[in-house]
Amino acid sequence: MTLPKGYGPGGGRREGGGSDYERMIGHRVESGYWRRIYILGFALCWAATAGGVYVGVTVYPWAYPEPSGIYALSVLTVIEALGFFFIMKITGEKPMRP
């Protein structure tokens, strides 16, 4: 694979301890700051979903009866939780060092 200009043995800037591919991809999530942002994002996403279901059930009860709204909220909660789980799993992975 050909690396972009600025990366590789003759690329000029060279940091000790990291490979060129890791520098191209970016840094791992080390601090709790980004994890808190992901948690806040998940909470806001779920609140928006719950608010949408609430509006659907209360404003349009003929189109969205309550059992249908509860079912939709539970299915969407599972989907959002799976996405959040995978985000937290990926951010917690350690790089493989040979």
Secondary structure as UniProt FT lines:
FT   TURN            5..6
FT   TURN            9..10
FT   TURN            16..17
FT   HELIX           20..25
FT   HELIX           32..59
FT   TURN            61..63
FT   HELIX           66..91
//
